[in-house]
Amino acid sequence: MKRLPAPLAGSRGEKVTFTFDGQTLEGFANESLAAAILASGRAVLARSLRFHRPRSMFCSSGECGWCAIEVDGVPNVSACTVPCRDGLIARSQNAWPSAERDIFSLLDIVSSLLPATFYHHRFLRPKFMRQCYLAALRLFTGLGRLRAADSGRTMPRKRKVREEWPIAVVGGGVAGLSAALAAAENSARVVLIDDHARLGGSWHARGEGARVQDLIARASEHSNIEHWPCALCVGFYGPKTLGVVTPEKLVTLHADQIILAPGALDAAPLFVNNDLPGVMSGRLVERLIAEEGLSPGTKAVAWGGGPADRIMALMERAGIKTVARVANDETLIAARGRGKVTGAVIQSADGRRRSAACDLIVIVAMQPRNELVAQAGGELQWDDARGGWVARRDETLATTVTGLSIVGEGAGCTSAQACAAEGRLAGLAAARHLGLNSNESDLQDALQAVSQIAPDAQPIFSPSSSGGAGHVCFCEDVREREIRSELEGGWRDYELLKRRTGIFTGPCQGKFCAANAARIIGETGTNARTTARPPAKVVRLGDVTVMESGT
C-alpha cells in the first residue's frame, strides 16, 4: 500500500508519529491506524485465532476482526477504526515474535490434518490433564491478553437511564437521515442513533458527498431531531425497547415507532485463500482512496455488481489497473500467494480457467444486516439476489413486528437513491402511525418512488469452493470442507454445527459467516438460522459499567 499525492476528498491532516511492535512509524491524523501501518510497507497486521493465518484489512466497518491489534494496552481493537495520533502505542497480538513473522504460522501447514472437532476429541482424557491442555492451547490461540500493568485501570461509570421517544431511527446513513427528516418534517420528535461521530456512514467516500452533506445539514438544523453520536444499539430488550450504549450513559430506550437503517456488511464469497491480505471489500477500497489518500494496490481483479463500475473508475484515478473483472458467468476460484495476494484464478461456466497476476482482489458485494430484526422476532426470508437473509416487509416497509421497519442497505438496497426513497417512505409511515402525517399525497408519492426503483442484484455466490478450502468462518478458521464433513455425519442442526466446528462463535458473532453457512447448509434442505441474541454490536465490559444506585 502506498500514499497518493492527496486524498480525493478532504485532507490527510497533520503528520503524527506512533509505534507498532516497537518500531516508530509516521502517519497522518485523518488516516486510520491500520492504513498507516500498511503504508509503512507491511502487508500483515494480525494473525487468525486458530491457525495463525496472515490477516490485513477486509471490511469497511471494523467488524470482521481481520485487523484486531492491541492499542495503548487495550487488546482486540480494530485498527481500521482508530485514527492515527501522536504517541499511540500499538502491538500485534496472537503472534510471536510479530504478525509479519509468526512462528506459530506453522500450524497452518498442518491445518488440513486437523478436523474441526480436534480439540473436543483429543483433549479430554485423562481427565486430570484437562487444565494442562487448556493452558497449552492458550499459548497458541486467543485474541489478545490484558497486561498486568493495566489491571488497576479504572473505567468511568455511566448513568443508567430510561427514555421515551415517539420515533427512534437506528443508523445515520442516507436511509436513516432520510427517515429522520421525513418524520421530523411532519412534527414527530426523533432520536437518531448512530455508532459513528460523523453522520453519513460510508457514503462520504462513495460519490454521494453532496447528497450526504445536504441531508446532514438539514438534520442538524431540525429542532425535532436529536442526534446521539458514537452510540451503539446493542439489541432489543422487550417490545419496542432498545438497549443503547452511549459514551455517557446506558439507555433503555422505548419508542412507539422504530426505524432500522443499519446498513450492510461487506460480503465475503467462498474461494481458496479468500482471507489473504490483499482481498478487500469495494467499500474499503473506496474509503482508502477517497478519504485516506492511499492506494491499496497496483493491479486489481474486481468481482461484483453495479457499484463495481464506479469503484473501477476510482481505482483508475488512483493508478490501479484492473487487469481482470469476473463476469456474471464466471467464478473466482482462488487467490494465489503466501502472506499476500499475488494472483487470482477465474473459472468460466464451461470450466475453463484463466489466471491474472494482481496484488489486489476487490469484492463488490454486500449482505444485509438483520440481527436486530431477528432479535425482535421479525420474520426473515432468504433472497440470494439481495445478499442473503432479509426481513419480510409490507408496502410501507414495516416488518412483521408491530412498530418496526427496516430500510436501506439493511434491507438489500445498494444505491443511495433507493436508500433515500425507502427512508423517506418509512419516516412518513411512522409519522402517520402517530397521527401526525396529514398529507396523504406525500405518502402515496413516497410509495410510488419506492416501487419505481429497480433493485440492483448482488452477485450470486457459489456455496462451494475448490476442494472445500474456502474459509466460511474467518474468526475460527473454519473451512467449507469441515462444515460439509459434519453435515455428512448427520450433524445438520445449526446449534450442533456451532458447537462442533466453532462457526458463528467468533468475535464477529457470525455476521460474516452466516450467509455462506446458510448456502452450504441449505443444500441439505435445512432452512434455519441461529438464535439472534444481544449484543448486536461488540461492547466491552467497561462500556456497560453503570453507577451504583444513589451515586
C-alpha positions as CSV (number, residue, x, y, z in Angstrom):
1,M,0.0,0.0,0.0
2,K,1.3,3.4,-0.9
3,R,0.2,7.0,-0.3
4,L,-1.3,9.0,-3.1
5,P,-0.3,12.7,-3.6
6,A,-3.5,13.6,-1.8
7,P,-6.9,12.1,-0.9
8,L,-9.6,12.6,-3.5
9,A,-11.9,14.0,-0.8
10,G,-10.7,16.0,2.2
11,S,-7.2,16.2,3.5
12,R,-4.7,13.9,5.3
13,G,-4.4,16.2,8.4
14,E,-1.2,16.8,10.3
15,K,1.7,14.3,10.4
16,V,1.9,12.2,13.5
17,T,4.3,9.5,14.9
18,F,3.3,6.3,16.6
19,T,4.9,2.9,17.3
20,F,3.9,-0.5,16.2
21,D,5.7,-3.6,17.6
22,G,8.4,-1.2,18.9
23,Q,9.1,0.4,15.6
24,T,8.4,4.2,15.2
25,L,6.2,4.9,12.2
26,E,4.7,8.0,10.6
27,G,1.1,8.6,9.7
28,F,-1.5,11.4,9.3
29,A,-4.3,12.4,11.6
30,N,-7.0,11.6,9.0
31,E,-5.6,8.1,8.3
32,S,-6.7,5.0,10.1
33,L,-4.1,3.2,12.2
34,A,-4.4,0.1,10.0
35,A,-3.8,2.1,6.8
36,A,-0.9,3.9,8.2
37,I,0.8,0.7,9.3
38,L,0.3,-0.9,5.9
39,A,1.6,2.3,4.2
40,S,4.8,1.8,6.0
41,G,5.5,-1.3,3.8
42,R,3.9,-4.0,5.9
43,A,1.5,-6.5,4.4
44,V,0.3,-8.3,7.6
45,L,-1.5,-6.7,10.5
46,A,-2.7,-9.6,12.5
47,R,-3.0,-13.4,12.7
48,S,-6.1,-15.6,12.9
49,L,-7.1,-17.2,16.1
50,R,-6.8,-20.9,15.3
51,F,-4.1,-21.4,12.7
52,H,-2.3,-18.1,12.7
53,R,-3.1,-17.3,9.1
54,P,-2.0,-13.8,7.9
55,R,-4.7,-11.1,8.0
56,S,-4.9,-7.5,7.0
57,M,-7.9,-5.3,6.2
58,F,-11.1,-6.5,4.5
59,C,-14.3,-4.7,5.6
60,S,-15.3,-1.1,5.8
61,S,-16.9,-1.2,9.2
62,G,-14.3,-2.7,11.5
63,E,-16.4,-5.7,12.4
64,C,-14.6,-8.5,10.5
65,G,-11.8,-8.8,13.1
66,W,-9.1,-9.1,10.5
67,C,-7.1,-6.1,11.8
68,A,-7.5,-6.7,15.5
69,I,-4.5,-5.5,17.4
70,E,-3.6,-4.0,20.8
71,V,-3.8,-0.2,21.0
72,D,-2.5,1.6,24.1
73,G,-2.7,-1.6,26.2
74,V,-6.3,-2.4,25.1
75,P,-6.5,-5.7,23.2
76,N,-8.7,-6.7,20.3
77,V,-9.1,-3.2,18.8
78,S,-10.0,-3.0,15.1
79,A,-7.1,-0.9,13.8
80,C,-9.2,0.3,10.8
81,T,-11.5,2.2,13.2
82,V,-8.7,4.0,15.1
83,P,-7.4,7.4,13.9
84,C,-3.7,8.0,14.0
85,R,-2.5,10.2,16.7
86,D,0.9,11.2,18.2
87,G,2.3,8.9,20.8
88,L,-0.1,6.0,20.1
89,I,1.5,2.6,21.0
90,A,0.2,-0.4,19.1
91,R,1.2,-4.1,19.2
92,S,0.3,-7.1,17.1
93,Q,-1.3,-9.9,19.1
94,N,-1.7,-13.7,18.9
95,A,1.7,-13.9,17.2
96,W,5.3,-14.3,18.1
97,P,7.7,-12.6,17.6
98,S,5.4,-10.4,15.3
99,A,2.5,-10.7,13.0
100,E,4.8,-10.4,10.0
101,R,6.9,-13.3,11.1
102,D,4.9,-15.5,13.4
103,I,6.5,-18.8,14.3
104,F,3.0,-20.2,15.1
105,S,2.0,-19.9,11.5
106,L,3.5,-23.4,11.1
107,L,0.1,-24.5,12.5
108,D,-1.4,-23.6,9.1
109,I,0.8,-26.1,7.3
110,V,-0.8,-29.0,9.2
111,S,-4.3,-27.5,9.4
112,S,-5.6,-29.8,6.8
113,L,-4.8,-32.7,9.1
114,L,-6.8,-31.3,12.0
115,P,-10.6,-31.8,11.8
116,A,-12.9,-29.1,13.3
117,T,-13.6,-31.3,16.3
118,F,-9.9,-32.0,17.0
119,Y,-9.9,-30.0,20.3
120,H,-13.0,-31.7,21.6
121,H,-11.9,-35.2,20.8
122,R,-8.2,-35.1,21.7
123,F,-8.0,-33.1,24.9
124,L,-10.5,-34.8,27.2
125,R,-8.5,-37.7,28.7
126,P,-7.0,-38.3,31.1
127,K,-9.4,-36.0,33.0
128,F,-6.8,-34.7,35.4
129,M,-4.8,-33.3,32.4
130,R,-7.6,-31.1,31.0
131,Q,-6.5,-27.9,32.7
132,C,-2.9,-28.5,31.4
133,Y,-4.3,-28.9,27.9
134,L,-6.2,-25.7,28.2
135,A,-3.1,-23.8,29.4
136,A,-1.1,-25.1,26.5
137,L,-3.8,-24.3,23.9
138,R,-3.9,-20.7,25.2
139,L,-0.3,-20.3,24.2
140,F,-1.2,-20.9,20.6
141,T,-4.6,-19.3,20.3
142,G,-6.6,-16.4,21.6
143,L,-7.3,-12.8,20.8
144,G,-5.0,-10.7,22.9
145,R,-4.3,-10.6,26.6
146,L,-4.8,-8.0,29.3
147,R,-1.5,-6.7,30.7
148,A,-0.8,-7.0,34.4
149,A,0.3,-3.3,34.4
150,D,-3.2,-2.3,33.3
151,S,-5.0,-4.4,35.9
152,G,-5.7,-1.4,38.1
153,R,-7.1,0.7,35.3
154,T,-10.5,2.1,36.1
155,M,-13.3,2.8,33.6
156,P,-15.7,5.7,34.1
157,R,-19.0,4.5,35.2
158,K,-22.1,5.5,33.2
159,R,-25.6,6.6,34.2
160,K,-28.4,4.1,33.6
161,V,-31.4,5.9,32.3
162,R,-34.8,5.1,30.6
163,E,-36.0,7.4,27.8
164,E,-39.3,7.5,25.9
165,W,-39.4,8.7,22.3
166,P,-42.1,8.8,19.6
167,I,-39.7,7.6,16.9
168,A,-36.2,6.1,17.1
169,V,-34.1,5.8,14.0
170,V,-31.1,3.5,14.2
171,G,-28.4,4.3,11.6
172,G,-27.2,7.7,10.3
173,G,-26.5,6.9,6.6
174,V,-28.6,8.1,3.7
175,A,-31.6,5.9,4.6
176,G,-31.5,6.8,8.3
177,L,-31.1,10.5,7.7
178,S,-34.0,10.5,5.1
179,A,-36.3,8.6,7.5
180,A,-35.5,11.0,10.4
181,L,-36.1,14.1,8.2
182,A,-39.4,12.8,6.8
183,A,-40.7,12.1,10.3
184,A,-39.4,15.3,11.8
185,E,-40.9,17.4,9.0
186,N,-44.3,16.0,10.0
187,S,-43.9,17.2,13.5
188,A,-42.6,14.0,15.0
189,R,-39.8,14.0,17.7
190,V,-37.0,11.7,16.5
191,V,-33.9,10.4,18.2
192,L,-31.2,9.5,15.6
193,I,-28.8,6.8,16.9
194,D,-25.5,6.3,15.0
195,D,-22.4,4.4,16.0
196,H,-20.0,7.0,14.4
197,A,-19.1,10.5,15.4
198,R,-19.9,11.7,11.8
199,L,-23.3,11.1,10.2
200,G,-23.3,9.8,6.7
201,G,-21.6,6.5,7.1
202,S,-19.6,5.1,4.2
203,W,-21.5,7.2,1.7
204,H,-18.9,10.1,2.1
205,A,-16.4,8.0,0.0
206,R,-18.9,6.6,-2.4
207,G,-19.6,9.5,-4.7
208,E,-22.5,10.8,-2.7
209,G,-20.8,13.6,-0.8
210,A,-23.2,16.3,-1.9
211,R,-26.3,14.3,-1.1
212,V,-25.0,13.3,2.3
213,Q,-23.9,16.8,3.2
214,D,-27.3,18.2,2.4
215,L,-29.0,15.6,4.5
216,I,-26.7,16.1,7.4
217,A,-27.1,19.9,7.3
218,R,-30.9,19.6,7.2
219,A,-31.0,17.1,10.1
220,S,-28.6,19.1,12.2
221,E,-30.7,22.2,11.9
222,H,-34.0,20.5,12.6
223,S,-35.3,21.1,16.1
224,N,-37.3,17.8,16.1
225,I,-34.2,15.6,15.6
226,E,-31.8,14.7,18.4
227,H,-28.6,13.0,17.3
228,W,-26.8,10.5,19.5
229,P,-23.2,10.1,18.1
230,C,-21.0,7.2,18.9
231,A,-24.0,5.3,20.3
232,L,-24.3,1.5,19.9
233,C,-27.7,0.0,19.6
234,V,-26.9,-3.4,21.1
235,G,-30.3,-5.1,21.0
236,F,-34.0,-5.5,21.7
237,Y,-34.9,-5.9,25.3
238,G,-38.6,-6.1,25.1
239,P,-41.4,-4.9,22.7
240,K,-40.3,-1.6,21.2
241,T,-37.4,-1.4,23.6
242,L,-33.8,-0.9,22.6
243,G,-30.6,-1.1,24.6
244,V,-28.3,1.8,23.6
245,V,-24.8,2.4,24.9
246,T,-23.5,5.9,24.5
247,P,-20.2,7.4,25.7
248,E,-22.0,8.9,28.8
249,K,-24.9,6.6,29.6
250,L,-26.6,3.2,29.3
251,V,-30.1,3.8,27.9
252,T,-33.2,1.7,27.9
253,L,-35.0,3.3,25.1
254,H,-38.7,2.8,24.4
255,A,-40.1,4.2,21.1
256,D,-43.5,3.9,19.7
257,Q,-42.0,3.5,16.2
258,I,-38.6,2.1,15.4
259,I,-36.9,2.5,12.0
260,L,-33.8,0.4,11.5
261,A,-31.3,1.7,8.9
262,P,-28.3,-0.4,10.0
263,G,-26.5,-0.6,6.6
264,A,-25.0,-3.7,5.2
265,L,-21.9,-5.9,5.9
266,D,-19.3,-6.5,3.2
267,A,-19.8,-9.9,1.8
268,A,-17.0,-12.4,1.5
269,P,-17.5,-15.2,-1.1
270,L,-16.0,-18.7,-0.9
271,F,-12.8,-19.3,-2.8
272,V,-9.4,-20.7,-1.9
273,N,-7.3,-18.2,0.2
274,N,-10.3,-15.8,0.5
275,D,-8.7,-14.4,3.7
276,L,-5.3,-13.4,2.2
277,P,-4.0,-9.9,2.8
278,G,-4.9,-8.1,-0.4
279,V,-8.5,-9.3,-0.5
280,M,-10.6,-6.2,0.2
281,S,-14.2,-5.1,0.0
282,G,-15.1,-2.5,-2.6
283,R,-16.3,0.0,0.1
284,L,-12.9,-0.3,1.9
285,V,-11.1,0.4,-1.3
286,E,-13.2,3.5,-1.9
287,R,-12.5,4.8,1.6
288,L,-8.8,4.2,1.4
289,I,-8.5,6.1,-2.0
290,A,-11.1,8.8,-1.5
291,E,-10.8,9.7,2.2
292,E,-7.3,8.5,3.3
293,G,-5.3,9.1,0.1
294,L,-3.9,5.6,-0.1
295,S,-3.6,3.2,-3.0
296,P,-4.1,-0.4,-1.8
297,G,-2.5,-2.0,-4.9
298,T,-1.3,-1.6,-8.4
299,K,-3.1,-4.4,-10.3
300,A,-6.6,-5.5,-9.3
301,V,-9.1,-8.2,-10.1
302,A,-12.7,-7.0,-9.5
303,W,-15.7,-9.1,-8.7
304,G,-19.1,-7.6,-8.1
305,G,-22.3,-6.0,-9.2
306,G,-23.4,-2.5,-10.2
307,P,-21.1,-0.3,-8.0
308,A,-18.1,-2.2,-9.4
309,D,-18.0,0.2,-12.4
310,R,-17.7,3.2,-10.1
311,I,-15.1,1.6,-8.0
312,M,-13.0,0.5,-11.0
313,A,-13.1,4.1,-12.3
314,L,-12.0,5.4,-8.9
315,M,-9.1,2.9,-8.9
316,E,-8.0,4.0,-12.3
317,R,-7.8,7.6,-11.0
318,A,-5.6,6.3,-8.2
319,G,-3.3,4.5,-10.7
320,I,-4.6,1.0,-10.0
321,K,-5.1,-1.0,-13.2
322,T,-8.0,-3.5,-13.3
323,V,-6.4,-6.5,-15.0
324,A,-9.5,-8.7,-14.9
325,R,-13.1,-8.5,-14.0
326,V,-15.1,-11.6,-13.0
327,A,-18.0,-11.7,-15.4
328,N,-21.6,-12.8,-14.4
329,D,-21.0,-16.3,-15.8
330,E,-17.6,-16.7,-14.1
331,T,-16.4,-17.5,-10.6
332,L,-13.3,-16.5,-8.7
333,I,-11.7,-19.9,-7.8
334,A,-8.6,-18.9,-5.8
335,A,-6.3,-16.2,-4.7
336,R,-2.7,-17.0,-5.1
337,G,0.2,-16.0,-2.8
338,R,1.8,-16.7,0.5
339,G,1.4,-13.9,3.0
340,K,-0.3,-11.6,0.5
341,V,-2.2,-11.8,-2.8
342,T,0.0,-12.2,-5.9
343,G,-2.6,-13.5,-8.4
344,A,-6.1,-14.8,-8.9
345,V,-7.7,-17.8,-10.8
346,I,-11.0,-17.3,-12.5
347,Q,-13.2,-20.1,-13.9
348,S,-15.9,-19.7,-16.6
349,A,-19.2,-21.5,-16.8
350,D,-17.7,-24.2,-19.1
351,G,-14.9,-25.0,-16.7
352,R,-12.1,-23.1,-18.5
353,R,-9.7,-21.3,-16.1
354,R,-7.6,-18.2,-16.6
355,S,-5.1,-16.6,-14.3
356,A,-4.3,-13.0,-13.6
357,A,-1.3,-11.5,-11.8
358,C,-2.5,-9.0,-9.2
359,D,-1.9,-7.7,-5.8
360,L,-5.5,-6.7,-5.0
361,I,-8.8,-8.6,-5.2
362,V,-11.8,-6.3,-4.8
363,I,-15.1,-7.9,-3.7
364,V,-18.0,-5.6,-4.5
365,A,-20.9,-7.2,-2.7
366,M,-22.9,-6.7,0.5
367,Q,-25.1,-8.7,2.7
368,P,-28.0,-7.0,4.7
369,R,-27.7,-6.6,8.5
370,N,-30.6,-8.4,10.1
371,E,-29.6,-9.2,13.6
372,L,-31.9,-6.5,15.2
373,V,-34.9,-7.6,13.3
374,A,-34.2,-11.3,14.2
375,Q,-33.8,-10.3,17.9
376,A,-37.2,-8.6,17.8
377,G,-38.8,-11.7,16.4
378,G,-39.2,-10.4,12.8
379,E,-39.7,-12.9,10.0
380,L,-36.7,-13.3,7.7
381,Q,-36.6,-14.8,4.2
382,W,-33.7,-15.9,2.0
383,D,-33.0,-13.8,-1.0
384,D,-29.8,-14.5,-2.8
385,A,-30.3,-11.6,-5.2
386,R,-30.2,-9.2,-2.2
387,G,-27.3,-10.9,-0.5
388,G,-28.8,-13.3,2.0
389,W,-31.3,-13.1,4.8
390,V,-33.7,-10.1,4.5
391,A,-36.7,-9.0,6.6
392,R,-40.1,-9.7,5.2
393,R,-41.8,-6.3,4.8
394,D,-45.1,-4.8,3.7
395,E,-45.6,-2.0,1.2
396,T,-44.7,0.7,3.8
397,L,-41.5,-1.2,4.7
398,A,-42.8,-2.4,8.0
399,T,-41.6,-5.8,9.3
400,T,-43.8,-8.5,10.8
401,V,-43.1,-6.9,14.2
402,T,-45.5,-4.1,15.2
403,G,-43.9,-0.7,15.1
404,L,-40.7,-1.9,13.5
405,S,-39.4,-1.0,10.0
406,I,-36.1,-1.6,8.2
407,V,-34.8,0.3,5.3
408,G,-31.8,0.9,3.0
409,E,-28.9,-1.4,2.7
410,G,-30.0,-3.3,5.7
411,A,-33.0,-4.5,3.6
412,G,-31.0,-5.2,0.4
413,C,-30.8,-1.7,-1.3
414,T,-27.4,-0.8,-2.9
415,S,-27.9,2.7,-4.3
416,A,-28.2,6.0,-2.5
417,Q,-31.3,6.8,-4.5
418,A,-33.1,3.6,-3.3
419,C,-31.9,4.2,0.3
420,A,-33.2,7.7,0.3
421,A,-36.6,6.7,-1.1
422,E,-37.0,3.9,1.4
423,G,-36.0,6.1,4.3
424,R,-38.5,8.8,3.3
425,L,-41.3,6.3,3.0
426,A,-40.6,4.7,6.4
427,G,-40.4,8.1,8.1
428,L,-43.7,9.2,6.6
429,A,-45.4,5.9,7.5
430,A,-44.1,6.2,11.1
431,A,-45.4,9.8,11.4
432,R,-48.8,8.6,10.1
433,H,-48.9,5.8,12.8
434,L,-48.6,8.6,15.3
435,G,-51.4,10.6,13.7
436,L,-49.0,13.3,12.6
437,N,-48.9,12.9,8.8
438,S,-51.9,14.8,7.5
439,N,-50.8,14.9,3.8
440,E,-51.7,11.6,2.3
441,S,-50.4,12.6,-1.1
442,D,-46.8,12.7,0.3
443,L,-47.1,9.1,1.4
444,Q,-48.5,8.0,-1.9
445,D,-45.7,9.8,-3.7
446,A,-43.2,8.0,-1.5
447,L,-44.8,4.6,-2.1
448,Q,-44.6,5.3,-5.9
449,A,-41.0,6.4,-5.7
450,V,-40.0,3.1,-3.9
451,S,-42.0,1.0,-6.4
452,Q,-40.3,2.6,-9.4
453,I,-36.7,1.9,-8.3
454,A,-35.2,-1.2,-9.9
455,P,-33.2,-3.2,-7.4
456,D,-29.5,-3.8,-8.1
457,A,-29.0,-7.5,-7.8
458,Q,-26.0,-8.7,-5.8
459,P,-23.6,-11.3,-7.4
460,I,-24.8,-14.8,-6.7
461,F,-22.0,-16.6,-4.8
462,S,-21.4,-20.3,-5.1
463,P,-21.9,-22.4,-2.0
464,S,-18.7,-24.3,-2.8
465,S,-15.0,-23.7,-3.3
466,S,-12.2,-25.8,-4.9
467,G,-11.5,-28.7,-2.6
468,G,-13.7,-27.1,0.1
469,A,-10.8,-25.0,1.0
470,G,-12.6,-21.6,1.2
471,H,-12.9,-20.1,4.6
472,V,-16.5,-19.8,5.8
473,C,-15.7,-18.5,9.3
474,F,-12.7,-16.2,9.4
475,C,-12.7,-15.8,13.2
476,E,-12.3,-19.5,13.9
477,D,-10.6,-20.6,10.6
478,V,-13.4,-23.0,9.7
479,R,-13.3,-24.1,6.1
480,E,-16.1,-25.3,3.9
481,R,-14.9,-28.9,3.9
482,E,-15.1,-29.0,7.7
483,I,-18.8,-28.0,7.6
484,R,-19.6,-30.5,4.9
485,S,-17.8,-33.2,6.8
486,E,-20.1,-32.6,9.8
487,L,-23.2,-32.5,7.6
488,E,-22.3,-35.8,6.1
489,G,-22.0,-37.2,9.6
490,G,-25.6,-36.2,10.2
491,W,-24.9,-33.0,12.3
492,R,-27.4,-30.7,10.4
493,D,-28.7,-28.6,13.3
494,Y,-27.3,-25.1,13.4
495,E,-26.6,-25.2,17.1
496,L,-24.9,-28.6,16.9
497,L,-22.7,-27.4,14.0
498,K,-21.8,-24.3,16.0
499,R,-20.7,-26.5,18.9
500,R,-18.7,-28.9,16.8
501,T,-17.0,-26.6,14.4
502,G,-16.8,-23.2,16.2
503,I,-18.6,-21.4,13.4
504,F,-20.7,-18.4,14.5
505,T,-18.8,-18.2,17.8
506,G,-16.0,-15.7,16.9
507,P,-15.7,-12.0,17.6
508,C,-17.9,-11.1,14.6
509,Q,-20.7,-13.1,16.2
510,G,-21.5,-14.9,12.9
511,K,-22.0,-11.7,10.9
512,F,-19.5,-12.7,8.1
513,C,-20.1,-16.4,8.0
514,A,-23.9,-16.6,8.3
515,A,-24.7,-16.1,4.6
516,N,-22.1,-18.6,3.3
517,A,-23.0,-21.1,6.0
518,A,-26.7,-20.8,5.0
519,R,-25.9,-21.5,1.4
520,I,-23.9,-24.7,2.3
521,I,-26.4,-26.0,4.9
522,G,-29.3,-25.0,2.7
523,E,-28.2,-27.7,0.2
524,T,-29.3,-30.3,2.8
525,G,-32.9,-28.9,2.8
526,T,-32.3,-27.2,6.2
527,N,-33.6,-23.7,6.2
528,A,-32.9,-22.3,9.6
529,R,-30.9,-19.7,11.5
530,T,-29.0,-19.5,14.7
531,T,-30.8,-17.7,17.6
532,A,-30.1,-13.9,17.5
533,R,-29.2,-12.5,20.9
534,P,-27.8,-9.2,22.2
535,P,-25.4,-7.6,21.9
536,A,-25.7,-6.9,18.2
537,K,-22.5,-4.8,18.4
538,V,-19.2,-5.5,20.1
539,V,-19.1,-3.9,23.5
540,R,-16.6,-4.1,26.3
541,L,-17.4,-4.7,29.9
542,G,-16.4,-1.1,30.7
543,D,-19.0,0.2,28.2
544,V,-21.8,-1.3,30.3
545,T,-20.5,-0.5,33.8
546,V,-23.1,1.7,35.4
547,M,-23.1,3.9,38.6
548,E,-24.4,2.3,41.7
549,S,-27.8,3.5,42.8
550,G,-27.6,6.8,44.6
551,T,-24.2,7.8,43.2
